[in-house]
Amino acid sequence: MAFQPRPNRTSNTQDALELLQALIEAPPTSPVVRLQPIVLRSAVEHRRHALSRYMLRTWVDRLLRHAEQLLMLITCVIFVLWFADGPVRDWLHERQQPLHSSAQAIAAAAEPPADLLDHVVPLPYTTQDMERTAPESDFLAPRQRGSVAPVLVAPQPTRLLIPAIGLDTPIKEVFIVDGAWEVADYAAGYLHNTALPGEKGNAVLAGHAGMRGAVFRDLGALGPGADIYADAAGWRYHYRVRETHSVLPTQIDVLTPTDTPVLTLLTCTNWDTQRLVVVADLVDSKPIPGA
């Protein structure tokens, strides 16, 4: 069995004491690099001190801040103008309009009393040689014209009723201005010089879907078979929807004249990138009760 000598603890302790004594008695030497004094900081102060270089504001930061404030101001002004010209204007317009019931108006389209037939304007009818003439530049899709001077002209529509969507709105004539069709406010717009109610051709009405009355906002809910009524000079023309589809704004073939009496309704859809088209055929016409 090997013998392991016990460590000399006294010798090790004596050496440590001698080294400590030598360090205490040795003169201090001048350091080559002067050390910075120790600074005690709180966590908040230390974070501020560490990020001071990164939080330094330059002219670029000030420019961006002013640009951000200007952009926010412009956005607020645009929103206020839109709100005043849209919902507020529509609300004021509704307050000024007399209350009426679309259901009652449609019910009035029933068969009129027999004695009323003696007091209404005769059913308007226009043959090809009676069509009025107008400059080509006045409209986009002109009706066929003859060389004979106009003798009888069907009246322009004044009122539109669609029971399926609860619509009862006046009709105003609109024209081409600066190369684009006008859109009537708070009414359906009759496109100038398209066909008139009851006559052979394509009568076209357009209206807003988002503001200024938004008379055609529910036009997309119409399907084949829905009834549409257009009033003109004491007569109520009954149309029935044949089809609905969407086209690009440049597809003006929807305004092309037709060989039969047709009513076409137009409004914007898909964020104003397309036009919703509703095509209806004439069913019959009756005098307006009480006209």
BELPECOR-V7491 format. One record per residue. N is the residue number from 1. RES is the residue in one small letter. SS is DSSP state (@ for helix, = for strand, . for the rest). Layout:
# BELPECOR-V7491
{{N;RES;SS} {N;RES;SS}}
This chain:
# BELPECOR-V7491
{{1;m;.} {2;a;.} {3;f;.} {4;q;.} {5;p;.} {6;r;.} {7;p;.} {8;n;.} {9;r;@} {10;t;@} {11;s;@} {12;n;@} {13;t;@} {14;q;@} {15;d;@} {16;a;@} {17;l;@} {18;e;@} {19;l;@} {20;l;@} {21;q;@} {22;a;@} {23;l;@} {24;i;@} {25;e;@} {26;a;.} {27;p;.} {28;p;.} {29;t;.} {30;s;.} {31;p;.} {32;v;.} {33;v;.} {34;r;.} {35;l;.} {36;q;.} {37;p;.} {38;i;.} {39;v;.} {40;l;.} {41;r;.} {42;s;.} {43;a;@} {44;v;@} {45;e;@} {46;h;@} {47;r;@} {48;r;@} {49;h;@} {50;a;@} {51;l;.} {52;s;.} {53;r;.} {54;y;.} {55;m;.} {56;l;.} {57;r;.} {58;t;.} {59;w;@} {60;v;@} {61;d;@} {62;r;@} {63;l;@} {64;l;@} {65;r;@} {66;h;@} {67;a;@} {68;e;@} {69;q;@} {70;l;@} {71;l;@} {72;m;@} {73;l;@} {74;i;@} {75;t;@} {76;c;@} {77;v;@} {78;i;@} {79;f;@} {80;v;@} {81;l;@} {82;w;@} {83;f;@} {84;a;@} {85;d;@} {86;g;@} {87;p;@} {88;v;@} {89;r;@} {90;d;@} {91;w;@} {92;l;@} {93;h;@} {94;e;@} {95;r;@} {96;q;@} {97;q;.} {98;p;.} {99;l;.} {100;h;.} {101;s;.} {102;s;@} {103;a;@} {104;q;@} {105;a;@} {106;i;@} {107;a;@} {108;a;.} {109;a;.} {110;a;.} {111;e;.} {112;p;.} {113;p;.} {114;a;@} {115;d;@} {116;l;@} {117;l;@} {118;d;@} {119;h;.} {120;v;.} {121;v;.} {122;p;.} {123;l;.} {124;p;.} {125;y;.} {126;t;.} {127;t;.} {128;q;@} {129;d;@} {130;m;@} {131;e;.} {132;r;.} {133;t;.} {134;a;.} {135;p;.} {136;e;@} {137;s;@} {138;d;@} {139;f;.} {140;l;.} {141;a;.} {142;p;.} {143;r;.} {144;q;.} {145;r;.} {146;g;.} {147;s;.} {148;v;.} {149;a;.} {150;p;.} {151;v;.} {152;l;.} {153;v;.} {154;a;.} {155;p;.} {156;q;.} {157;p;.} {158;t;.} {159;r;=} {160;l;=} {161;l;=} {162;i;=} {163;p;@} {164;a;@} {165;i;@} {166;g;.} {167;l;=} {168;d;=} {169;t;=} {170;p;=} {171;i;=} {172;k;=} {173;e;=} {174;v;=} {175;f;.} {176;i;=} {177;v;=} {178;d;.} {179;g;.} {180;a;=} {181;w;=} {182;e;.} {183;v;.} {184;a;.} {185;d;.} {186;y;.} {187;a;.} {188;a;=} {189;g;=} {190;y;=} {191;l;=} {192;h;.} {193;n;.} {194;t;.} {195;a;.} {196;l;.} {197;p;.} {198;g;.} {199;e;.} {200;k;.} {201;g;=} {202;n;=} {203;a;=} {204;v;=} {205;l;=} {206;a;=} {207;g;.} {208;h;.} {209;a;.} {210;g;.} {211;m;.} {212;r;.} {213;g;.} {214;a;.} {215;v;.} {216;f;.} {217;r;.} {218;d;.} {219;l;@} {220;g;@} {221;a;@} {222;l;.} {223;g;.} {224;p;.} {225;g;.} {226;a;.} {227;d;=} {228;i;=} {229;y;=} {230;a;=} {231;d;=} {232;a;=} {233;a;.} {234;g;.} {235;w;=} {236;r;=} {237;y;=} {238;h;=} {239;y;=} {240;r;=} {241;v;=} {242;r;=} {243;e;=} {244;t;=} {245;h;=} {246;s;=} {247;v;=} {248;l;=} {249;p;.} {250;t;.} {251;q;.} {252;i;@} {253;d;@} {254;v;@} {255;l;@} {256;t;.} {257;p;.} {258;t;.} {259;d;.} {260;t;.} {261;p;=} {262;v;=} {263;l;=} {264;t;=} {265;l;=} {266;l;=} {267;t;=} {268;c;=} {269;t;=} {270;n;.} {271;w;.} {272;d;.} {273;t;.} {274;q;=} {275;r;=} {276;l;=} {277;v;=} {278;v;=} {279;v;=} {280;a;=} {281;d;=} {282;l;=} {283;v;=} {284;d;=} {285;s;=} {286;k;=} {287;p;=} {288;i;.} {289;p;.} {290;g;.} {291;a;.}}
